[in-house]
């Protein structure tokens, strides 16, 4: 039997190393400070605050949350399991495009765990305590840490996440072991899955996951139909075949082109690799994996949504400019 403190160390942790129920980070692009500054928000902050840490700091929220994994590299801890997945993994791995466009970290102990979803290529680095890749400096990125309770891995199976590093004990769910081994994916319709996840403090999160055979945009083809509100979507601004803002559906989907955090200079989607969406006024916010791009209609991916108004208002206030709808029709859903 593991000591109690050892069993309970897998948690979302803030810049002070204190356990929090969830948090969201918005790493800022490399404008003046080297691209290592980030905004931080959890249930106690009442919205965004600029962290005094750097994203690669060994005493920041990411390092504090990843500590069980980084310690595990030095000494394997009984009852601990993890999986790292990324469609742009660190060397020497290469992810085939048949896998989902998704990035994240799953860590578990015998009682609880965390799911750290994010948008950063090659993060975290492979088997290194220097977890932040230098390539991550340039662009803005988002991170969302959510607690896990009875997590089976089925959402990641629908996303078809590309696992590049894992150690999942046999005592954990078979579905998660299967995803970690890159050996399972959905075999029948429906090609999407919605799941309500609940934090240890009782906060609900709405998880959306789509397999590549879903054949439609994550936002205009799935999320907007469930939330039944317009969506403002922030995705990467350097795509080959971006999907236009879509007003041909009952609830419209608009592309966010420029954001302005707090009292800072605005920055465009060409230096913002984050993926998120928010409803008007901020009743719903989702931290997502995917861009609004034609080729990603045929890839797996997902989003975690919360109907926390404080979170939503913080994201909605970021929007400086969005793309209006035009007469250009979006591509038809693939079959």
C-alpha positions as CSV (number, residue, x, y, z in Angstrom):
1,X,0.0,0.0,0.0
2,X,1.4,3.4,-1.0
3,X,1.7,6.1,1.6
4,X,-1.3,8.5,1.4
5,X,0.8,11.5,0.3
6,X,2.4,9.5,-2.5
7,X,-1.0,8.4,-3.7
8,X,-2.4,11.9,-3.9
9,X,0.4,13.8,-5.7
10,X,-1.1,13.7,-9.2
11,X,-3.0,16.9,-9.2
12,X,-3.4,20.2,-11.2
13,X,-1.1,22.6,-9.3
14,X,-0.8,26.4,-9.6
15,X,2.4,28.5,-9.7
16,X,2.8,28.0,-5.9
17,X,2.5,24.2,-6.2
18,X,-0.9,24.3,-4.5
19,X,-3.6,21.9,-5.7
20,X,-6.4,23.4,-7.7
21,X,-9.4,21.8,-9.2
22,X,-8.5,23.0,-12.7
23,X,-6.6,25.7,-14.5
24,X,-6.2,27.3,-17.9
25,X,-2.9,28.8,-19.2
26,X,-2.6,31.1,-22.3
27,X,1.0,31.3,-23.2
28,X,1.7,34.6,-25.1
29,X,3.6,34.8,-28.4
30,X,7.2,35.9,-28.7
31,X,6.7,39.7,-29.0
32,X,9.1,41.3,-26.5
33,X,9.9,38.8,-23.7
34,X,11.1,35.7,-25.5
35,X,7.6,34.1,-25.7
36,X,7.7,32.6,-22.2
37,X,5.0,34.7,-20.4
38,X,1.6,33.4,-19.8
39,X,-1.8,34.3,-18.5
40,X,-3.2,32.1,-15.7
41,X,-6.7,31.4,-14.5
42,X,-8.3,29.0,-12.0
43,X,-11.5,29.1,-9.9
44,X,-9.9,31.5,-7.4
45,X,-8.6,34.2,-9.8
46,X,-11.8,35.6,-11.1
47,X,-10.4,35.7,-14.6
48,X,-7.0,36.2,-16.2
49,X,-3.9,37.3,-14.3
50,X,-0.4,37.6,-15.7
51,X,1.8,34.9,-14.1
52,X,5.1,36.0,-12.5
53,X,6.6,32.7,-13.7
54,X,7.8,31.7,-17.2
55,X,6.2,28.8,-19.0
56,X,9.5,26.8,-18.8
57,X,10.1,27.6,-15.2
58,X,10.8,24.7,-12.8
59,X,8.5,26.5,-10.3
60,X,5.6,27.4,-12.6
61,X,2.2,25.7,-12.9
62,X,3.3,23.3,-15.7
63,X,6.4,22.1,-13.8
64,X,4.5,21.7,-10.6
65,X,1.8,19.7,-12.4
66,X,4.3,17.6,-14.3
67,X,6.4,16.8,-11.2
68,X,5.1,13.3,-10.7
69,X,6.1,12.5,-14.3
70,X,9.5,14.2,-14.1
71,X,10.2,12.3,-10.8
72,X,9.1,9.1,-12.4
73,X,11.9,9.4,-15.0
74,X,14.4,9.2,-12.2
75,X,12.7,6.5,-10.1
76,X,9.6,4.5,-11.1
77,X,6.8,4.9,-8.6
78,X,4.5,2.1,-7.9
79,X,0.9,2.8,-8.9
80,X,1.7,5.7,-11.2
81,X,0.8,5.7,-14.9
82,X,1.1,8.2,-17.7
83,X,0.6,8.8,-21.4
84,X,2.0,11.6,-23.6
85,X,0.4,12.2,-27.0
86,X,1.0,14.7,-29.7
87,X,0.3,14.9,-33.5
88,X,3.7,16.7,-33.7
89,X,5.7,14.7,-31.2
90,X,9.3,15.4,-30.2
91,X,12.2,13.7,-32.0
92,X,12.6,10.9,-32.9
93,X,8.9,10.2,-33.3
94,X,6.7,11.1,-36.3
95,X,2.9,10.9,-36.1
96,X,1.1,9.7,-39.3
97,X,-1.8,11.9,-40.3
98,X,-4.2,9.0,-39.8
99,X,-4.0,9.8,-36.1
100,X,-5.8,12.7,-34.4
101,X,-4.8,16.3,-34.4
102,X,-4.5,16.4,-30.7
103,X,-1.9,17.0,-27.9
104,X,-2.0,16.2,-24.2
105,X,-0.6,14.6,-21.1
106,X,-2.5,12.0,-19.0
107,X,-1.2,11.1,-15.5
108,X,-2.8,8.8,-13.0
109,X,-2.3,7.3,-9.6
110,X,-4.4,4.7,-7.9
111,X,-7.1,7.2,-6.9
112,X,-7.0,10.3,-9.1
113,X,-5.3,11.8,-12.1
114,X,-5.0,14.8,-14.4
115,X,-5.6,15.4,-18.1
116,X,-3.5,18.3,-19.4
117,X,-4.7,19.1,-22.9
118,X,-2.7,21.7,-24.9
119,X,-1.8,23.0,-28.3
120,X,2.0,22.9,-28.2
121,X,4.0,20.8,-30.7
122,X,6.8,18.7,-29.2
123,X,5.6,19.3,-25.7
124,X,6.6,17.8,-23.4
125,X,10.1,16.9,-24.5
126,X,11.0,13.2,-24.5
127,X,12.2,11.8,-21.2
128,X,13.7,15.0,-20.1
129,X,13.3,17.3,-17.1
130,X,13.7,20.2,-19.5
131,X,10.1,19.7,-20.5
132,X,9.6,22.8,-22.6
133,X,10.8,22.8,-26.2
134,X,12.6,25.8,-27.5
135,X,10.3,25.6,-30.6
136,X,7.4,26.5,-28.3
137,X,8.6,30.1,-27.7
138,X,7.3,31.6,-30.9
139,X,3.5,31.3,-30.9
140,X,0.7,31.6,-28.4
141,X,-0.6,28.3,-27.0
142,X,-3.3,27.2,-24.6
143,X,-3.2,24.6,-21.8
144,X,-6.1,23.2,-19.7
145,X,-5.5,21.0,-16.7
146,X,-8.6,19.0,-15.6
147,X,-8.8,16.4,-12.9
148,X,-9.6,12.8,-13.8
149,X,-11.9,10.5,-11.9
150,X,-12.6,7.0,-13.2
151,X,-11.0,8.0,-16.6
152,X,-11.2,5.1,-19.1
153,X,-9.5,6.6,-22.1
154,X,-12.5,6.2,-24.4
155,X,-12.5,9.9,-25.4
156,X,-8.8,9.5,-26.5
157,X,-9.7,6.4,-28.5
158,X,-12.3,8.5,-30.5
159,X,-9.7,11.3,-30.9
160,X,-7.3,8.5,-32.0
161,X,-4.5,10.2,-30.1
162,X,-0.9,9.5,-31.1
163,X,0.9,8.2,-28.0
164,X,4.6,8.6,-28.2
165,X,5.5,7.8,-24.6
166,X,3.6,5.9,-21.9
167,X,3.8,3.6,-18.9
168,X,0.3,2.3,-18.1
169,X,0.2,-0.4,-15.3
170,X,-2.1,-3.3,-16.0
171,X,-4.3,-2.2,-13.1
172,X,-5.6,0.8,-15.1
173,X,-8.4,0.7,-17.7
174,X,-7.8,-1.5,-20.8
175,X,-9.0,1.3,-23.1
176,X,-6.3,3.6,-21.9
177,X,-3.7,0.9,-22.3
178,X,-4.9,0.3,-25.8
179,X,-4.7,3.9,-26.7
180,X,-1.2,4.2,-25.3
181,X,-0.2,1.2,-27.5
182,X,-1.7,2.9,-30.5
183,X,-3.8,-0.2,-31.2
184,X,-7.4,0.8,-30.9
185,X,-9.9,3.1,-32.6
186,X,-13.7,3.3,-33.2
187,X,-15.0,0.5,-35.4
188,X,-18.6,1.7,-35.9
189,X,-21.0,4.7,-35.8
190,X,-21.5,7.1,-34.3
191,X,-18.1,8.5,-35.2
192,X,-18.1,10.9,-32.3
193,X,-18.6,10.8,-28.5
194,X,-19.8,13.2,-25.9
195,X,-19.0,12.6,-22.3
196,X,-19.6,14.5,-19.1
197,X,-16.6,14.5,-16.9
198,X,-16.7,15.6,-13.2
199,X,-13.9,17.1,-11.2
200,X,-13.2,16.0,-7.6
201,X,-14.9,19.2,-6.5
202,X,-18.0,18.3,-8.5
203,X,-17.4,20.7,-11.5
204,X,-18.8,19.3,-14.7
205,X,-16.8,19.4,-18.0
206,X,-18.4,18.5,-21.4
207,X,-15.9,16.5,-23.5
208,X,-16.3,16.3,-27.3
209,X,-14.4,13.8,-29.3
210,X,-14.6,13.0,-33.0
211,X,-13.0,10.2,-35.0
212,X,-11.6,10.9,-38.5
213,X,-14.6,9.2,-40.1
214,X,-16.9,11.9,-38.7
215,X,-15.9,13.9,-41.7
216,X,-16.8,17.4,-40.6
217,X,-15.5,20.4,-38.7
218,X,-15.3,19.9,-34.9
219,X,-16.9,23.3,-34.3
220,X,-19.5,23.8,-36.9
221,X,-20.3,20.1,-37.2
222,X,-20.4,19.0,-33.6
223,X,-19.9,21.5,-30.8
224,X,-22.2,24.2,-32.1
225,X,-25.1,21.7,-32.5
226,X,-24.8,20.7,-28.8
227,X,-24.3,24.1,-27.3
228,X,-27.0,25.7,-29.5
229,X,-25.3,29.1,-29.5
230,X,-23.1,31.0,-31.9
231,X,-19.4,30.2,-31.5
232,X,-16.3,32.4,-31.9
233,X,-13.4,30.1,-32.7
234,X,-9.7,30.8,-32.3
235,X,-7.4,28.6,-34.3
236,X,-4.1,28.7,-36.2
237,X,-3.9,31.5,-38.8
238,X,-1.4,29.8,-41.1
239,X,-3.5,27.0,-42.6
240,X,-3.4,25.9,-46.2
241,X,-7.2,25.6,-46.7
242,X,-8.9,27.4,-43.8
243,X,-12.6,27.1,-43.4
244,X,-14.5,30.4,-43.6
245,X,-16.8,31.7,-40.9
246,X,-20.0,29.9,-41.4
247,X,-23.5,31.6,-41.2
248,X,-25.2,28.9,-43.3
249,X,-26.2,27.0,-40.2
250,X,-28.8,27.9,-37.5
251,X,-26.0,28.9,-35.0
252,X,-23.1,30.7,-36.7
253,X,-19.4,30.0,-36.3
254,X,-17.0,32.9,-36.6
255,X,-13.2,32.8,-36.9
256,X,-11.3,34.9,-34.4
257,X,-8.5,36.8,-36.2
258,X,-7.0,38.9,-33.5
259,X,-7.0,38.9,-29.7
260,X,-6.0,41.4,-27.1
261,X,-5.2,40.1,-23.6
262,X,-5.7,42.5,-20.6
263,X,-4.0,45.8,-21.4
264,X,-1.4,44.3,-23.8
265,X,-0.9,44.9,-27.5
266,X,-3.2,42.8,-29.7
267,X,-1.8,39.9,-31.7
268,X,-3.0,38.1,-34.8
269,X,-3.9,34.4,-35.4
270,X,-0.6,34.1,-37.4
271,X,1.3,34.0,-34.2
272,X,-1.4,32.4,-32.1
273,X,-1.4,28.6,-32.3
274,X,-4.0,28.2,-29.5
275,X,-7.3,26.5,-30.1
276,X,-10.4,27.6,-28.2
277,X,-13.9,28.7,-28.7
278,X,-16.5,30.8,-26.7
279,X,-20.1,31.6,-27.0
280,X,-21.3,35.2,-27.2
281,X,-21.2,36.7,-23.7
282,X,-19.2,33.7,-22.5
283,X,-21.7,31.2,-21.1
284,X,-19.6,28.3,-22.7
285,X,-15.9,28.1,-23.3
286,X,-14.0,25.2,-24.9
287,X,-10.3,24.4,-25.0
288,X,-9.8,22.4,-28.1
289,X,-7.3,20.4,-30.2
290,X,-8.2,21.3,-33.7
291,X,-8.1,24.1,-36.3
292,X,-10.9,25.1,-38.7
293,X,-9.2,23.7,-41.8
294,X,-10.5,21.4,-44.6
295,X,-8.0,18.6,-44.0
296,X,-8.9,18.4,-40.3
297,X,-12.5,17.6,-41.2
298,X,-11.0,14.1,-41.8
299,X,-8.9,13.9,-38.6
300,X,-9.7,13.0,-35.0
301,X,-9.8,15.7,-32.3
302,X,-11.8,17.1,-29.5
303,X,-12.5,19.8,-27.0
304,X,-13.3,20.2,-23.3
305,X,-16.0,22.7,-22.5
306,X,-17.1,24.4,-19.3
307,X,-20.2,26.6,-18.7
308,X,-18.4,28.8,-16.1
309,X,-19.4,32.3,-16.9
310,X,-16.3,33.8,-15.3
311,X,-14.1,31.7,-17.7
312,X,-16.3,32.5,-20.7
313,X,-16.3,36.3,-20.0
314,X,-12.5,36.2,-19.7
315,X,-12.1,34.5,-23.1
316,X,-14.8,36.6,-24.8
317,X,-13.1,39.8,-23.7
318,X,-10.0,38.7,-25.5
319,X,-11.6,38.9,-28.9
320,X,-10.4,42.0,-30.8
321,X,-11.4,41.1,-34.4
322,X,-13.3,38.2,-36.1
323,X,-13.9,37.2,-39.7
324,X,-17.4,38.1,-40.9
325,X,-19.4,35.7,-43.0
326,X,-19.1,35.9,-46.8
327,X,-21.0,34.3,-49.7
328,X,-18.3,31.6,-49.9
329,X,-19.8,28.3,-48.9
330,X,-17.9,26.0,-46.6
331,X,-17.1,22.5,-47.9
332,X,-19.8,19.9,-47.7
333,X,-19.6,17.3,-45.0
334,X,-17.6,14.4,-46.1
335,X,-19.1,10.9,-46.4
